[in-house]
Amino acid sequence: MEQKTSKNNNRIKRMLYRCWHRGTQEMDLILGHFANAKLDGYNEAELDRFEQLMDEQDTDLLKWILGQEPVPDNIDADFIKQLRDFQLMRNSKS
């Protein structure tokens, strides 16, 4: 069990780095803050789903999160909604 936790910790560290170093400042901030708040609580399946989403292009992710384009059927719309809701919550606190 301890080995699994260590494996998850390393995976989460890599994912956090990827979230904060996307290539566009907007997505660094959106994914970085979301990942800081959420990843530690995710199980393996949720980490897999989020990691798949991180493989998408920043421009596409931003359009889906901002609601500028509909989320394609092959994209995890639930995670896009979570990102959108989290971003709205963060913006309302500012």
SVG drawing of the C-alpha trace seen along z (x, -y; Angstrom):
<svg xmlns="http://www.w3.org/2000/svg" viewBox="-22 -40 30 42">
<polyline fill="none" stroke="black" stroke-width="0.4" points="0.0,0.0 2.8,-2.4 4.4,-1.8 1.1,-2.6 0.9,-5.9 4.4,-6.8 3.6,-6.0 0.5,-8.2 2.5,-11.0 5.1,-10.9 2.3,-10.8 0.5,-13.8 3.8,-15.7 4.3,-15.1 0.7,-16.1 1.0,-19.3 4.1,-20.3 2.4,-19.7 -0.6,-21.7 1.6,-24.7 3.7,-24.5 1.3,-24.2 2.6,-26.8 -0.2,-29.4 -0.5,-31.5 -4.3,-31.2 -4.2,-27.4 -1.3,-27.4 -3.5,-29.3 -6.7,-27.4 -5.3,-23.9 -2.6,-24.7 -5.0,-26.0 -7.5,-23.3 -4.8,-20.6 -3.5,-22.1 -7.0,-21.9 -8.2,-18.6 -5.6,-16.0 -4.7,-14.8 -8.3,-13.7 -8.6,-11.8 -8.4,-8.0 -6.5,-6.2 -9.5,-6.3 -10.0,-10.1 -6.3,-10.7 -6.4,-8.7 -9.4,-10.8 -7.7,-14.1 -4.4,-13.1 -6.2,-12.3 -7.8,-15.7 -4.3,-17.3 -3.2,-15.7 -5.6,-18.1 -4.4,-21.4 -4.6,-24.5 -6.6,-26.4 -9.3,-23.7 -9.4,-23.3 -9.8,-27.0 -12.6,-27.2 -14.5,-24.3 -13.9,-25.6 -15.1,-29.1 -18.1,-27.7 -17.0,-29.2 -17.3,-25.9 -19.3,-22.8 -17.3,-19.9 -16.9,-17.2 -18.3,-13.7 -14.9,-12.1 -13.9,-14.5 -14.7,-14.0 -17.4,-16.7 -17.7,-16.0 -14.1,-17.2 -14.6,-20.2 -17.7,-21.1 -15.6,-20.6 -12.9,-22.9 -15.5,-25.5 -17.3,-25.4 -14.0,-25.7 -12.9,-28.6 -16.2,-30.4 -15.9,-29.8 -12.3,-31.2 -13.4,-34.3 -16.4,-35.0 -14.0,-35.1 -11.8,-37.7"/>
</svg>
